[in-house]
Amino acid sequence: MTVRTYEGHVEQGQIRFKDAPTLPEGAVVYVVVPEKQVSAIDPTPKQIALMIRESLDQYAAGEFFEIESAEDLELLINEMKLT
């Protein structure tokens, strides 16, 4: 099965996509709603501060996470914890 991901936001009870997907009639779709709103594309100031603080702590501890693909970036974002 091929999977595509489209990002959108709920506005007045409807999903508004950044880029309108073209879907064939009768297509099966799944909606996944993350528990926490974390977006690498549009982070909040709190998320940016947290990411910088965590990055500096990891750098000071000699820990690095090398990003070589979109999957690596997604894994890193999913492992982040907001306080």
ABEGO torsion letter per residue (X at the ends): XBBBBBBBBBBGGBBBBABBBBBBBGBBBBBBBBABBBBAABBBAAAAAAAAAAAAAAAAAGBBBBBABAAAAAAAAAABBBX
